[in-house]
Amino acid sequence: MEKIPFRHRVERTRNKHSRAVFREETIVIRLARNLSRLEEREHIEDLLRRMTRQLLEEQNQKTTIQPFLKLLNGARSDTVTLATGKKYFIQLKPGAKLGAKRIPGGWVVTVSPQTRRSGLHRLLWKLIAEAELARIETLVDSLNTRTLQSHVSEVKLRFATSQWGSCSPKGVIMINTALLFAPPSVLKYVIIHEIAHRKKADHSPAYWRVVESVLPNYRELRSRLHEYRLPTL
C-alpha cells in the first residue's frame, strides 16, 4: 500500500458499515462488524486512500502561514506583521556565520554562504518566539486564571511543523509560534485546548466538555484553525 502522509488507527465497531473520520490530525478507520481478515484489509486500504485524497485536496485550499517567504526567497529586508498589528523589521546581510543582532524594532541577521534555507527559517522563527514569549506567558496565565485554573508549570513558544500546541504530563504548555500570525481567537482556542488537557489528557467527550465550558463556540474556532496549515522547513 502507498505511504499515507497522515497518522491513522483502526477501531473495530458493531456498525453495519465501515467508515473513516479525521480527528485530531489522525485518520480513524471504524471497521464494520463481522468482517474477515481479507475484508478488513480491503476496507482499511480503500478508506485510507479515499480519506487521504480528501485531506490533501482540503490542504491545498488552506492558507499556509509563511511570514518569512520574501526573506527566504532572496529579499534583503522585510517587515513582518503579527496578527496583533505589531511589526518586526528584519534585514539580512552577508557574514561569517548565521547569527542575529537586535536593533530597535527588529534584527539584523547575518547569513553565511553555507547557511541553508532551513537554518535561516528556524532562526527567524526563533527570533520571533524569543521576542513574544513574555506576552504569550502573560496571556496563558491570564486565560488560565480566569477559566480552568489548572497547574501550568511552564509556557514555551516555539515553531513546529506538525503541532499547533502541546501539553506535557508535567504541565508544560507549548504554543506554536506560527499562531502569532493567526487570528487572536484561534490562538486563544489553542491555549484553552492545551490548558484543558491538564483536566483530561485525552480527547474524550469529557475533555471536550471541559473545552466547551470555556469556549461554547469551540467547534467554530477549531474549524477556523483548520483553515491554516504550517509551513515546512
C-alpha angles and dihedrals in degrees: 000000000000118000113274113218093209133070112254141181136186127234124188114217141177091242123124094231135042119234142168128231132181115229129168094344091311131109107226115201109203107197123208121240126268098024122153119234090257092050091048091053092048093049092048094050094045095046093045091051094048096043092047091052090050093048093048090051090051091049091056088060094051127100112247114218103227111146094164098054095114092051092046090050095054108279114145094216141004142169117233120202125208122217088258090061094251113141133211123195116214125190124188122207135168117268145157093263142000111281145126138232120200116235130174106293098004147342145295107223121200116212124195125208088252094054113118123216091243091053092052090046092053092049093051092052090047092053092052091046093052091048094049102036096097091053093050091047089054092046093050091047092048095049092045093049092051095046132015099005092210125167108265113179099184142358120217127190113199141139119255129173097217110029132059089197145333142203123211125211087251093058100259109151117203120196120190112243089222088072088072085076095048126083112287090241090060091049089051091051093054092048092051090043091058096041089052088061087070085068098038121015095199135055096251123143087262090057093051090050088059090052091046092052087065101029111030088180095050092126091060091047092048089053090051090052089053089058087074132066132197121246122240122242 
